[in-house]
Each structure stands twice: as C-alpha cells, then as structure tokens.
Amino acid sequence: MPFGSEGMEPGIGLALSGGGFRATLFHIGSLWRLNELGYLPKLSRISSVSGGSITAGVLALRWKEFTFQNDIATNLFEKVVEPLQKFCERDIDTRAIGEGAFLPWKSISDSVREEYEKHLLGKATLQDLQNNPLFVFNTTNFQTGNDFRFCKAYAGDYRLGLIPNPNFTLALTVTASSAFPPFLSPVVIEVDPAAFQPVRGADLHGRAEYCRTLYLTDGGVYDNLGLETVWNRYDTVFVSDAGAPLDVQERVETSWKDQALRAMDITTNQARGLRKRALIDDFRRNVRKGAYWGIKTDINDYGIADYGPGGALFCNPTKVSKLAWIRTRLNPFTEEEQCQLINWGYALCDAAMRKWVLQNFPVPKPAWPCPQHPLS
C-alpha cells in the first residue's frame, strides 16, 4: 500500500521543490542535465510541489512521447522545455486573482486551472500518465494538516484513506499543488466519501465532514522540498531545490498580517532546513545515495570547479547570487530571467551529480543550455 508501507528499497527518487515560475525554470535546467547524463529512464518516482509540479506535470504528460536513444530523450526540448518556457511568459496569478475577485461564478483556482488546461496540460487525467516512473503531486490538506498526494495509482491523505486509480485532471492536480496561500488557495474539490479506501492510520476514514469536500493548498506548506514521498521510499534520492531563502529584515513590520506572513516564512524555512539536514546526514552516513543542489548553493562547494575538462561550468558569483532572490510568482519571466534560471539549475545539477554520484564515470561535457545568456 502507498501509505503505511514506506521502507527503503532500490530505486531513484527525484524531488522537485516549490518556488513558483522560478522553480519551474530552475528544474528545467536540472532535468536537462539529468537527461544528458542518461538518468531520466532510471527514475522510479518523481515527487513535486508547487512550481515544481508545473514542470513535473508537463514531463509526466509528455513522457510517452519521448524518443530515447542510449537513455537520452532526444526530444526533451520540444516536448517539455519549449512549452514550459512559453507558459512562463504568461501572467497567471494576477489574472486569476482579478477574475476571482470580480467574477462571482469563478474562483481564483478555477481561473488558474483553466490556464493550465488551455495552455499546458489540456484535459488529460492522472489515468493518462504512464506507470513508470510514478509521478506524485503533493498538496497540503488544510483540514488534516497532512500531505494529500495525487498520482496515477492513488490520491489521498493517510488519515482519510486512499482513492484508487483516481480520475482527477492533471490541470486540477497541478492547480492544487501550486495553490500558494493566501492568494491562490484553497482549491476546493468535491469527492464521494465512499471513494476512499481505508489504510493503516486512517482514523478519519468514512467521516463525510472530512472526505466529501477537500480544502487543499500548496504542497510546499507541508514539505517545500517535495522530499517525503521519495525519502521514505528509495535508497537513492536526488533533490532539486529552488525554494525561497529566508531574507534578513532590518526593519520588522508589526501589523498582525505582516507578523503572520513573516512567521509562516520562518516556519517554512525551518521545516525545509530540517528535512535538508536529515537528507545530507543520510548521504554522509551512507544510509542512502544521491545528491542535493539548491538555488543558493555555492557551486565551488562541490570541489570540482577547476573549470577545465571535467570541471564545473564557471558561474559568475555576481550573476548567480541574484537568482535566488527572483520572485516566486506565476507572472511573466523575461527571456534573460528564464535562461539564467535554466542555466543555473543545469550547472548545479551537473556539479552535484559528478561530485556525489558519477565520481568515477566519464560524463558528457557540460554546455550552457541557453548559450545566449551564460552565467560566466
């Protein structure tokens, strides 16, 4: 069973963090390099939240259309990169908030879902996805405070139980996963309570007040790394983290609203830090294998930045230091912003993989995916 039976097993899990369009673009770069290294078909599960779920949604939808040669998807750019870059030129959140405020028959989440349907994911459902790798889209259940997961095999929260083989649309799933509070959430979904099947720990199973109407918000509220569903399962874990770093504030606003938002940011940052430290500790103790790379990582920390053959791509510190502070909204990103984020995800993934996973293996030489905006 998906819940209550987690235990480490052979396989590779990839976690794609939240962070709005910034994360969507950063993860494109990570996937680009993982593809060049032949790792896409080796993945057992891809877990995502928020902006990472936008990237994962397109990857999942188009997976069956990939042409693999020597474990490399030769058409990744046409099927995944190009449509995502075009989508990241759109103004999603402002339009959705405006429509939700002034159109009484449409909620903000309805507007966001329509954007995903029209311009990215169509009417595809979770049942249209392939079985392997398994894509898990994470949301947060406002009622239980737990991770509510969507995938082809099941949808559920361990306290409610599981809906086997759910037929939710991919657009609705990504909408719920990326419903950043308080502006884009909650996403309200009506469900037949009888659809849930009990699992171990499902103390709320059968209680209609929890199982009929779901109130879901961004998966990053519960786990902004999207890590839990792969960390509890596989002996090898890759994490691409474009999450927002916590800024230092000289002047603190003391209104109730500003205090609440600041407290939420601190709590989110602390939770992400604890998960990250636990993962890194597992790597160091050889409990599991894998690699972590984050948007604020100093590429020189990997110790391979000789910038010669076999070394890392040279990244100008002045350029890359700004990328962690780019907005996390779902609004238009310029070509330069897009390309630099893609290049940064690519460069960090390349360095992390060769430092921790491919130390003794020959790898294809890295080259900027978007050469018109290099980070050098």
C-alpha positions as CSV (number, residue, x, y, z in Angstrom):
1,M,0.0,0.0,0.0
2,P,1.3,3.6,-0.7
3,F,0.8,4.7,2.9
4,G,2.0,2.9,5.9
5,S,4.4,0.6,4.0
6,E,7.2,3.0,3.3
7,G,10.6,1.4,3.6
8,M,13.8,1.9,1.7
9,E,14.1,-0.1,-1.5
10,P,16.3,0.0,-4.6
11,G,15.4,2.8,-6.9
12,I,15.9,6.5,-7.6
13,G,13.5,9.2,-6.5
14,L,13.7,12.8,-7.7
15,A,12.2,15.7,-5.7
16,L,11.3,19.0,-7.3
17,S,10.8,21.8,-4.9
18,G,8.3,24.7,-4.9
19,G,9.1,28.3,-5.8
20,G,6.6,29.5,-8.5
21,F,7.9,30.0,-12.0
22,R,11.4,30.4,-10.6
23,A,11.3,26.8,-9.6
24,T,9.6,25.7,-12.8
25,L,12.5,27.2,-14.8
26,F,15.3,26.1,-12.4
27,H,14.0,22.5,-12.6
28,I,14.0,22.6,-16.4
29,G,17.8,23.0,-16.2
30,S,18.1,20.2,-13.7
31,L,16.1,17.8,-16.0
32,W,18.1,19.0,-19.0
33,R,21.4,17.8,-17.4
34,L,19.9,14.7,-15.9
35,N,18.7,13.8,-19.4
36,E,22.2,14.3,-20.9
37,L,23.5,12.0,-18.1
38,G,21.1,9.3,-19.1
39,Y,19.1,9.4,-15.8
40,L,15.6,10.1,-16.8
41,P,14.6,6.5,-17.6
42,K,16.4,5.4,-14.4
43,L,14.0,7.4,-12.2
44,S,11.4,5.3,-10.2
45,R,9.4,8.2,-8.8
46,I,9.2,12.0,-9.3
47,S,7.7,13.9,-6.4
48,S,6.9,17.6,-6.7
49,V,5.3,20.6,-5.1
50,S,4.1,24.0,-6.3
51,G,6.3,25.4,-9.1
52,G,8.0,22.0,-9.3
53,S,4.6,20.4,-10.1
54,I,4.2,22.6,-13.2
55,T,7.4,21.2,-14.6
56,A,6.6,17.7,-13.4
57,G,3.1,17.9,-14.9
58,V,4.4,18.6,-18.4
59,L,7.1,16.0,-18.0
60,A,4.5,13.4,-17.0
61,L,2.1,14.3,-19.8
62,R,4.8,14.1,-22.5
63,W,6.7,11.1,-21.2
64,K,5.1,8.6,-23.5
65,E,6.1,10.8,-26.5
66,F,9.8,10.7,-25.7
67,T,12.2,9.2,-28.1
68,F,15.0,7.6,-26.0
69,Q,18.4,6.8,-27.6
70,N,21.1,5.5,-25.2
71,D,18.8,6.5,-22.3
72,I,18.6,10.1,-23.5
73,A,15.3,11.7,-24.6
74,T,16.3,13.3,-27.8
75,N,13.1,15.4,-28.0
76,L,13.0,16.8,-24.4
77,F,13.3,20.3,-25.6
78,E,10.4,20.1,-28.0
79,K,8.1,18.2,-25.6
80,V,8.9,19.8,-22.3
81,V,11.3,22.8,-22.3
82,E,9.7,24.8,-25.1
83,P,6.1,24.7,-23.9
84,L,7.2,25.4,-20.3
85,Q,9.2,28.4,-21.3
86,K,6.3,29.8,-23.4
87,F,4.0,29.2,-20.4
88,C,6.3,31.1,-18.1
89,E,5.7,34.2,-20.2
90,R,2.1,34.3,-19.1
91,D,0.6,36.3,-16.3
92,I,-1.3,33.6,-14.3
93,D,-1.6,34.8,-10.8
94,T,-2.7,38.4,-11.4
95,R,-5.3,37.4,-13.9
96,A,-6.6,34.7,-11.6
97,I,-6.9,36.9,-8.6
98,G,-8.7,39.6,-10.7
99,E,-11.2,37.1,-12.1
100,G,-11.7,35.5,-8.7
101,A,-12.4,38.9,-7.2
102,F,-14.8,40.3,-9.8
103,L,-16.5,37.2,-11.4
104,P,-18.8,35.7,-8.7
105,W,-19.2,32.4,-10.7
106,K,-15.5,31.7,-10.9
107,S,-13.0,31.1,-8.1
108,I,-9.3,32.0,-8.3
109,S,-8.4,28.4,-8.5
110,D,-10.9,27.9,-11.4
111,S,-9.0,30.6,-13.3
112,V,-5.6,29.0,-12.7
113,R,-6.9,25.6,-13.7
114,E,-8.3,27.0,-16.9
115,E,-4.8,28.5,-17.7
116,Y,-3.2,25.1,-17.2
117,E,-5.8,23.4,-19.3
118,K,-5.7,25.8,-22.2
119,H,-2.1,26.5,-22.5
120,L,-0.2,23.5,-21.0
121,L,-1.9,20.3,-19.9
122,G,-5.2,20.0,-21.8
123,K,-7.9,17.7,-20.4
124,A,-5.5,14.8,-19.5
125,T,-6.2,13.0,-16.3
126,L,-4.0,11.1,-14.0
127,Q,-5.0,7.9,-15.7
128,D,-3.5,9.1,-18.9
129,L,0.0,9.0,-17.3
130,Q,2.5,6.1,-17.6
131,N,3.0,3.8,-14.7
132,N,6.8,4.2,-14.5
133,P,8.1,6.5,-13.3
134,L,5.4,7.3,-10.9
135,F,4.6,11.0,-10.7
136,V,3.4,12.1,-7.2
137,F,2.0,15.6,-7.0
138,N,1.8,16.9,-3.4
139,T,-0.7,19.3,-1.9
140,T,-1.4,20.2,1.7
141,N,-4.8,19.3,3.3
142,F,-6.0,22.3,5.3
143,Q,-8.3,20.1,7.4
144,T,-5.8,17.5,8.5
145,G,-2.6,19.4,8.1
146,N,-1.1,16.5,6.2
147,D,0.3,15.8,2.7
148,F,-2.5,15.0,0.3
149,R,-0.9,13.1,-2.7
150,F,-2.1,12.7,-6.2
151,C,-0.7,10.1,-8.6
152,K,-2.0,7.6,-11.1
153,A,-2.2,4.8,-8.6
154,Y,-4.0,6.7,-5.8
155,A,-5.0,10.0,-4.3
156,G,-5.2,10.5,-0.6
157,D,-4.2,11.6,2.9
158,Y,-3.3,8.8,5.2
159,R,-5.9,10.0,7.8
160,L,-8.7,9.9,5.2
161,G,-7.6,6.8,3.2
162,L,-6.9,6.4,-0.5
163,I,-8.9,6.8,-3.7
164,P,-7.5,4.1,-6.0
165,N,-6.9,4.9,-9.7
166,P,-8.3,8.5,-9.4
167,N,-9.5,10.3,-12.5
168,F,-8.7,13.9,-11.5
169,T,-7.5,16.0,-14.3
170,L,-3.8,16.8,-14.4
171,A,-4.6,20.5,-14.6
172,L,-6.6,20.3,-11.4
173,T,-3.9,18.4,-9.7
174,V,-1.2,20.9,-10.6
175,T,-3.5,23.8,-9.6
176,A,-3.9,22.3,-6.1
177,S,-0.2,21.6,-5.8
178,S,0.7,25.2,-6.8
179,A,-2.1,27.0,-4.9
180,F,0.1,29.4,-2.9
181,P,-1.7,30.8,0.1
182,P,-3.4,33.0,0.7
183,F,-3.9,34.4,-2.8
184,L,-4.3,31.2,-4.9
185,S,-5.8,28.9,-2.4
186,P,-7.7,26.9,-1.2
187,V,-8.6,24.6,-4.1
188,V,-11.9,23.1,-3.1
189,I,-12.7,19.6,-4.5
190,E,-15.9,17.7,-4.0
191,V,-15.4,14.0,-3.6
192,D,-17.6,11.0,-3.0
193,P,-16.6,9.9,0.6
194,A,-17.2,6.3,-0.4
195,A,-14.4,6.6,-2.9
196,F,-11.8,6.4,-0.1
197,Q,-10.5,3.1,1.0
198,P,-9.1,2.7,4.5
199,V,-5.3,2.3,5.1
200,R,-3.4,2.0,8.4
201,G,-3.8,5.1,10.5
202,A,-6.9,6.4,8.6
203,D,-8.8,7.5,11.7
204,L,-11.0,9.9,9.7
205,H,-12.0,7.4,7.1
206,G,-15.7,7.3,6.5
207,R,-16.3,10.7,8.1
208,A,-18.1,12.7,5.5
209,E,-17.2,16.1,7.0
210,Y,-13.6,15.4,6.1
211,C,-14.0,13.2,3.0
212,R,-16.7,15.0,1.0
213,T,-15.1,18.4,0.5
214,L,-11.4,18.8,0.3
215,Y,-9.7,22.1,1.0
216,L,-6.2,21.9,-0.5
217,T,-3.4,24.4,-0.6
218,D,0.2,24.5,-2.0
219,G,2.2,21.3,-1.3
220,G,5.1,23.5,-0.1
221,V,3.2,24.4,3.0
222,Y,3.7,20.8,4.2
223,D,7.0,20.0,2.5
224,N,8.5,22.6,0.2
225,L,11.2,20.2,-1.0
226,G,8.7,17.5,-2.1
227,L,11.0,15.2,-0.3
228,E,9.0,13.0,2.0
229,T,7.4,10.7,-0.6
230,V,10.8,9.8,-2.1
231,W,12.9,10.0,1.0
232,N,10.8,7.4,2.8
233,R,11.0,5.0,-0.2
234,Y,14.2,4.8,-2.2
235,D,17.9,4.2,-1.5
236,T,18.9,6.9,-3.9
237,V,17.4,10.4,-3.8
238,F,18.0,13.5,-6.0
239,V,16.7,16.9,-4.8
240,S,16.4,20.0,-7.0
241,D,15.7,22.9,-4.7
242,A,14.6,26.3,-5.9
243,G,12.9,27.3,-2.7
244,A,12.9,30.8,-1.5
245,P,15.7,31.6,1.0
246,L,14.7,33.5,4.2
247,D,15.7,37.1,3.9
248,V,17.1,39.1,6.7
249,Q,15.0,42.1,7.7
250,E,16.5,45.1,9.4
251,R,13.0,46.7,9.8
252,V,10.3,44.4,11.0
253,E,6.6,45.3,10.2
254,T,4.5,44.7,13.3
255,S,1.0,44.6,11.9
256,W,-0.9,41.3,12.6
257,K,-0.9,40.4,8.9
258,D,2.9,41.1,8.4
259,Q,3.7,39.2,11.5
260,A,1.7,36.2,10.4
261,L,3.3,36.2,7.0
262,R,6.8,36.5,8.5
263,A,6.1,33.7,11.0
264,M,4.9,31.5,8.1
265,D,8.1,32.2,6.2
266,I,10.3,31.4,9.2
267,T,8.4,28.2,9.9
268,T,8.6,27.1,6.2
269,N,12.4,27.8,6.2
270,Q,13.0,25.9,9.4
271,A,11.0,22.8,8.2
272,R,12.9,22.8,4.9
273,G,16.2,23.2,6.7
274,L,15.4,20.2,9.0
275,R,14.5,18.0,6.0
276,K,17.6,19.1,4.1
277,R,19.9,18.4,7.1
278,A,18.4,15.0,7.6
279,L,18.9,14.1,3.9
280,I,22.5,15.4,3.9
281,D,23.2,13.4,7.1
282,D,21.9,10.3,5.4
283,F,24.3,10.9,2.5
284,R,27.2,11.4,4.8
285,R,26.5,8.3,6.8
286,N,26.0,6.2,3.6
287,V,22.4,5.4,4.7
288,R,21.4,6.3,1.2
289,K,22.9,7.7,-2.0
290,G,22.1,10.7,-4.0
291,A,22.7,14.4,-4.5
292,Y,21.2,17.7,-3.4
293,W,21.5,21.0,-5.2
294,G,19.8,24.3,-4.3
295,I,19.4,27.6,-5.9
296,K,21.6,29.3,-3.1
297,T,24.3,26.6,-3.3
298,D,27.8,27.9,-3.9
299,I,29.0,25.8,-6.9
300,N,32.5,25.9,-5.5
301,D,31.4,23.9,-2.5
302,Y,31.4,20.8,-4.7
303,G,35.1,21.0,-5.0
304,I,35.3,20.4,-8.8
305,A,35.3,23.9,-10.0
306,D,38.6,23.8,-11.9
307,Y,36.6,25.0,-15.0
308,G,38.7,22.8,-17.2
309,P,37.9,19.5,-18.9
310,G,35.9,17.5,-16.3
311,G,35.3,20.5,-14.2
312,A,32.3,22.6,-13.4
313,L,30.9,25.4,-15.6
314,F,32.2,28.7,-14.5
315,C,29.5,30.8,-12.9
316,N,30.0,34.4,-12.1
317,P,29.1,34.9,-8.4
318,T,27.6,38.3,-9.1
319,K,25.2,36.8,-11.6
320,V,24.2,33.7,-9.7
321,S,23.8,35.4,-6.3
322,K,20.8,37.3,-7.7
323,L,18.9,34.3,-9.0
324,A,17.9,33.0,-5.5
325,W,16.0,36.3,-4.9
326,I,14.0,36.3,-8.1
327,R,10.3,36.5,-7.4
328,T,8.4,33.2,-6.9
329,R,5.2,34.4,-8.6
330,L,3.3,33.0,-11.6
331,N,3.8,36.0,-13.7
332,P,5.8,36.8,-16.9
333,F,9.5,36.0,-16.8
334,T,11.8,37.6,-19.3
335,E,13.9,35.7,-21.7
336,E,17.0,36.6,-19.7
337,E,15.4,35.5,-16.4
338,Q,14.3,32.3,-17.9
339,C,17.6,31.4,-19.5
340,Q,19.7,32.3,-16.4
341,L,17.5,30.1,-14.1
342,I,17.6,27.2,-16.6
343,N,21.4,27.5,-16.9
344,W,21.8,27.7,-13.1
345,G,19.7,24.6,-12.5
346,Y,21.7,22.8,-15.1
347,A,25.1,23.9,-13.8
348,L,24.3,23.0,-10.2
349,C,22.8,19.6,-11.1
350,D,25.9,18.9,-13.2
351,A,28.3,19.7,-10.4
352,A,26.3,17.8,-7.7
353,M,25.9,14.7,-9.8
354,R,29.6,14.5,-10.7
355,K,30.6,15.2,-7.2
356,W,28.4,12.7,-5.4
357,V,27.1,10.2,-8.0
358,L,29.4,10.0,-11.0
359,Q,32.9,10.5,-9.5
360,N,34.4,7.6,-11.4
361,F,32.4,7.7,-14.6
362,P,33.0,9.6,-17.8
363,V,30.3,12.1,-18.4
364,P,29.4,14.3,-21.4
365,K,30.9,17.7,-21.2
366,P,28.5,20.3,-19.8
367,A,27.5,23.2,-22.0
368,W,25.0,26.1,-21.3
369,P,21.5,25.0,-22.4
370,C,20.8,28.7,-23.1
371,P,24.1,30.0,-24.5
372,Q,22.6,33.4,-25.3
373,H,22.5,34.1,-21.5
374,P,25.5,32.3,-20.0
375,L,26.3,32.7,-16.3
376,S,30.0,33.1,-16.9
